[in-house]
Amino acid sequence: MTTPSVLVLRAAGTNCERETAYAFERFGATSETLHVNALLAEPERLLAHHVLAVPGGFSYGDDVGAGAVFAAELGTRLADPLLRFVDEGGLVLGICNGFQVLVRLGLLPGLDAPLGRPEVSLTDNVSHKYEDRWVKLAIASRSCVFVGDMEPPELPLAHAEGRIVCRDEALLARLRDEDRIVFRYADGSGRPTDAYPANPNGSVDAIAGLTDRTGRVLGLMPHPERALFGFHHPDWTRAGYDGSGPPDLGPGAPLFLNACDWVRRER
């Protein structure tokens, strides 16, 4: 049986790499955390892994736009290895700043060109402030291998530039028609919503996560690695966990479990 191997890629300002690596390791994967400069020096190291994870943080301080510099490095110097990695069956996960990187890179949603031209944008929250809260998500598609049969999760998020916008209605229609929308922000009843604060950033069509044509690339703004265990949730005491015995898995855990199971099954 294949042991999933995960490359967690970081840059200056990344701050969630340890949590992301641990989330995969919790379900039997091995992980390597690598600075982007090391991968630029040896691009073939990417192809030794089954999963590429681009974690959250503030890469390069988001000084010219969230994820912009990180995406430019990958797109100009690692485009060929990245495309080969996906074409050969690799999985890619981008969380928060990592999602911003994948969008600016053009890997998501990848409607026309797989790399090099952003097709949607992630811009300032409508509230014009940093949003740090737990949000409910509705599952819009199960075509992405990370999703599997997971229940609609409640996950934490923390970002200032998380609002997904499309240049026109035609592009939004393609996202829907081509099954690229994986998660939407939902209200207390589980229905997708544009209303603040359930939709914390004002994303068009309440979009919280996207996939590509293969279903093996996922980007989302909320942080599943911060909801790995039940006690990560602010209501954990009301759920009955008293701190004794093994902790219950949290709502973000299935994304990592499903990825590891997919690798074990398919690779």
Residue, then its C-alpha position, 0 to 999 in steps of 0.5 A: m500500500t502506498t504511503p502518501s507523501v506530502l510536500v508542504l511549500r512555504a515562503a517568507g511569511t507563511n505561518c501555517e506549515r506545521e499545522t498543515a503537515y501535521a494534519f496530513e501526518r495524522f492520517g498516515a502521510t509522511s511530509e516534507t516542509l520546504h522553502v520555495n527557494a529550495l524547490l526552485a533550486e531542485p524542481e524535481r523534488l516536487l515529483a517525489h511527492h503525491v500531494l503539494a500543500v500551499p498553507g496559509g499565512f502572509s507570504y512576502g507580507d502580501d505587500v503587492g497583493a495576497g499571494a502575488v509574489f509567491a504565485a509569480e515565483l511558481g508561475t515563472r520558474l516552476a510552471d512545467p514541474l507543476l503542470r507535470f505534477v498535476d497531469e501525473g495524478g498529484l493532488v494540490l491543496g491551497i489554504c487561505n493564502g495558499f488559495q490566493v496563490l493558486v488563484r493568482l497562479g491560474l491553477l484555479p479554477g483553470l477554466d481555459a489556461p492551466l497556468g499563467r492567467p488568473e481567471v477570478s480574483l480574490t480581493d478585499n473583504v466587503s467589510h474592509k477589515y480582517e475577518d476572523r471567525w468560524v463559518k458554516l460551509a455548504i458542499a456545492s460539489r463532490s467532484c473534488v477528491f478532498v471532499g468525498d462523503m464528508e459532512p458540510p463543515e464549520l471551519p475557522l477563517a482569518h483573512a482580509e482578502g478573501r472575496i472571490v469576484c468574477r469579471d462577468e456573469a459568463l465566467l461565473a456561469r462557467l464555474r457553476d456549469e463546469d462544477r468548479i465550485v466546491f464550498r459555499y458560505a452557508d447560514g445557520s440552516g445550511r443554505p448558501t448566503d450572501a449575508y454578512p457575517a455568515n458570508p464573511n467577505g462578500s464572495v460572489d455566489a457565496i464561493a468559499g472554495l474551488t477545484d480544477r477540471t481534474g478534481r485533484v486541486l482544491g483551494l479554500m479560504p477557511h482553515p481545515e487544519r485549524a479544525l482538526f480535532g473537536f476541541h478546536h471548536p469554541d463550543w467543544t465543552r458543550a459537545g461533551y469532550d472532557g479532555s480524557g481519552p482520545p480526542d474526536l476528529g474535528p470538521g476539517a479532518p476529512l479533507f486530509l483523510n480523504a486525500c490520504d485515502w485517495v493516494r493509498r487507493e489510486r497511487 
